[in-house]
Amino acid sequence: MLAVEAWVFVGASYALIAFAYLWPPDFRNESPSYVGVAWTAFLVRTFIFHFGLVLVLIAAVAACVRYWRLLGAAMPLVLVTIGPTCWQFRPRSRPAVVDETVTVMSVNLLMINEYTEPIIDEIRGVNPDVLLLQEYANHWHDALQASIGQDYPHIAHERREDSFGTAIYSRRPFTERVNLGVPLGEATEPQMRAVVRISGRDVAFYNIHLLPPWGLEYTIENRSQFADLLDVLSAEKLPFVLAGDFNFTERSPNASALRRLGLLDTHRLAGWGRGTTWPVSSFFRWIPSIRLDHIYLGGGLTCAMHRTGVGRGSDHRPVIAEIGFAQ
């Protein structure tokens, strides 16, 4: 009986994974039926590592009982689902950076988190040159201003008492007026663009927090926001850093679209392991976590170091990268 169930799971995995990667990701299509199918493909790709864990178990049991046909059927799926993650554990040299490096830190603070000290201590420990914050509420503004505000003379923010307040703290001057309203989708949530100078060149910093794809309305808006983001980045004239809480993983069709646009993921460049960022708290922390927070680079920038932080008190871990221009 267990062998039959294992075969069913393996067969279903082939079908689901093929479907998830072959389904065309038309982010502008708002048809409820299309979005429902696309959302299913998105979920499969989001949790493909979790499929892989079950497949590893099936393959291990099949090897122990010498059920070679089942083992042979499961192994290609194991390579597809787990292989890219294992590849991130390989030793490798980090990209070289010309001239100076700048430390960038992106943190989802968790709007309802009143326990501000641990994350503020973590920010102090990293001492970033540019700090990008999501879920920036009034109490976070007060706590950060009282603790590290004097260290960051250049600050732009929009405080909100929902999950979409945002801020950029910079040690370097903004060379253009900060845009708090980068137009993404129909939503009114602020999305930020600021410009600072690195190695004598202007660099745009985008601080992005997309709506979570929960329910039909939010999923349609999330996809619309992302489609607009692709257009904004395609039109960007400066080298840029794109960071924040994107509510999609590195295996999603969204991440594939960014790679096709030429963006580089700092974790893929200089990170190690899975680099997961969510969830840190709640019941879901007992489930293998996923990476929803990213830093992407465009326009000749590269990354000398990438790591995740702790994020105690939030439900996300911060992401930290040392960036500069490639040789």
N, C-alpha and C positions, 0 to 999 in steps of 0.2 A: 504493500500500500504506500509506504513512504517513497519507494522508488517511482511509483506512478506520479505522486505529487511533485517529486523532484523534477521529473521529465516535464510535467506541466509548467512548472515555474521556469525552467530553462527555455522551453518553447515560447512561453509568453514573454520572457525577457528579450529574446531575439526580435519578436514582433514589435514590442513596445519601443525598444531602443532604435530599431530601424525607422519606425514611424516618427519618433521624436527628432531624429536628425534629418529626415527627408522632408518633413513638413515645412513648407515655405514660410519664413517669418515675415509676413507682410504687416508691419507695425501700424500702418495707416488704416488697415481694414477694421471697421468697427461693427461688422455684422455679428450679432450675438452668437450665431452658430459657429462662425469662423473663430471668433475669440474663444469660445468654449473649447474647441478642438486644439487651438494654439496653446491655451492655458494647460491642457493635459500634456501636450508635448513639453512645455516649459517645466512642469512638475517632474516629469520623467528625467529630464536633464538635470534638474536641481538636485534630485536625490539619486543620481546614478551611482554614486559611491556606496550608498546604502544597499542598492541592488547588488552591487559587487560583493559586499560583505556576506550576503546570503549565498551568492554563487561560490565564493571561496569555501564556505562551509559545505556546500553540496559537493564541490570538487574534492575537498579533503576526505569526506566520508566515502565518496566513490573510490578514491585511491586506497583507503584503508581496507575496503571490502573487495577490491580489485574489480570494480564494475567499470571497465575501461571505456565502454561506449558512452556512458554518462559522463565520465571524466573528460573524454575527448570533446563531447558536445559543450561542456561547461567552460573549458579552458579559454576558447576565443573570447567569450563574454567576460571572463575574469580579466583578460588583457585589456579589453576595451574599457571596462568600468574602473578597474583598480590601477591599471598600468600607468596612466598619466600622473596619478598621485604618487606612485612609487618613484617615478622619474624625478619628482621634485626633491627626493631625498639623496640624489646623487651628489658627490663632491664636484664642484666646478669653480672656475675662477670668475670673479665678478667683473662687470664691465668697467673699463677705465674712464675716468672723468677728466676733462680738460679744466685747468684752473680750479675755481672754488666749488665746494659742495654746499648745499643748503639743506637743512633738516626740515622735513615736512611731516606734520602729525595731523591725522584726521580722527576725530573722536565723536561718536554718538553718545551724548551725555545721559540720555534717558530723561525726558522731561519730568517724570514723576519722581525721580531720584532726588531726595532731599539730603542725602548723605554725600556731600560734595567733597570732603577732604581727601579721600583716597585718589580720586581722579586728578584733583589739583596737585597732589603730591607726585603723581605719576607724570603729569605734564612738566612739573619742575625738574624731575629727574631726567626727562628727555631733553628739555630746554630747546624746543624747536624754534627755528627762525620764522616759520609760517605755521600757524595753528588754525585748522579749519574745524568748526564745531557745528554739530547738528543737534536738534531738539533743545535749542537755546531759549530757556525760559527766564522770567524775571529773577527768580532766586539764584539761578546759575550766573546771571549777569552780576548780581550783587556780590556773590562769593568770589567770582573770578576777578572782578575789579578790586576787591579788597585784598586779594592775595597776590596776583601776578599782573594786575593792570598796569603798574608802574614799569614793568619790564617790556611792555608792548605799547609803544607810543602811537601806533597806527592800528586803529580798530574800526571795523565796520560791522554792523549787526542789525538784525531785526528780531526783537524779542516777541515770543508768542506763548500763550498758555495752552497750546496744543503741541503736537509732536513735530512741528515744522518751523520753529524758530531757527535762526542760523547766524553765524558770526565768523569773521576772519580776524585773527590777531596776528600782527606782523611786526617784526623788529625793523623791517625795511620800509621806507616810504612807499606809499601807493603813487605810482606815476600817472595814473588816470583816475578819474572819479569812479568809485566803486559802483557797480551795477547790482542792485538788490533785486532786480526784476527780470532776470534772463527769461524770456518767454518760452515756457515749456508746457504744452497742452493748454487746457482750458482752466486749470486750477489756479488758485491765487497764492499758493505757497511760494515763498521767496526762494529763488535760486540765484547764487551769487557769482559775480565775476570781478576779480581785482587784478591789478597789474603791478608787479614789483620787478626789480632789476636783479639779474643774476649774471655775473661775469660781464657786466657792462651792457647786457641786452635785456630788453623788456620781455617778461614772461607772464602770460595770463594764468591766473589760478581760478578754477571753477570749483565752487563748493556746492555739491548737489545732494539732494535727498528726494528720491522718487517715491511716489505713493506705493504702498505695498500692494501686490496683486491679490487682494482678498475680495471676493465677490465680483460680480460682473461689472458694476459701475467703476470700481477702483481699478480693475484689470484693464478696462478700456482706456481709462485716463492714464494709467501707468504706461501703456503701450504708446499712447499719443505723446506723452512727455518724452519718452525715449526716442521716438521718431523725430521730434523737434530737436532733441539734443544732438542727434546725428547731423541734422542740417546746420545747427549752430557750430559744431566742431568742424564741419566741412568748410564753413565760411571763415573760420578763425585764421587771421593773418600772422599771429604771433606764435612762437613756441608756447606750449601750454601744459599745465598740470591739471588733471581732472581727478577730483577726490570726493569721497563722501560715502554715504549709505545708499547703495543703488538698489537694494532689494532684488538682486539677481546674483547668481554665482558665476564662477569662472568657466563653467561648462554650459552655460545658458546660450540660447541664440543671440541674446543681447551682447554678451561678451564676444561672440564670434563676429558680430557686426562691427564692434569696435576694432577688433584685430584687422578686419578687412579694410577699415578706414586708415590703418597704419599705426594705431595706438599700441603702446607697449605697456604691459602690466608689470609693475615694479616687483611683485611677488615672483613672477616667472623669470624676471631678470636676475634678481639677487636674493630672493627669499629661500626658505628651506622648509620642507615638509608640506603639510596641508595648509597652514596659515589661516585656519578658520577663525571667524570673528563672532558668530552668533549660533546658539544662544549661550550666554554666560550664566544666567539665572533662570529661575522657574523650573518646573518639572522637566521641560525640554532639554535642560542641561545634561540629562542622563542619556540623551540620544546623541550619536556622533554629530558634531556641529558642522556648519557650512560657512562659506566665506561670502558675506554680503557687502563687506566694506572693502573698497579698492582704492588704489592710486594708479592712474594711467598717465602716460607721458606722450607728447607729440611734438613734432617740430625739431627733432635733433637732440632732445633731452634723453638722458639715460639715468640709471640708478646704480649706485655703489653699494647700497645696503637697504634691505627691507626686513622688517620684523613686525610681529603683532605684540601689543601690550597686554595688560591684565584687565583693565576696565572694571575694577571692583566697584560695585554699586550700580553699574549700568547693566544692560542686557547685551551690550556689544563690547568687543575688545577694540582698542584703538589700533590703527595701522600707522607705521612710522617708516619713512624712507629718506635716505640721503641722495639727493639728486644733483645733477649738473649736466653740462653739455658733453656729448660723446666726442671722442677723439676722431 
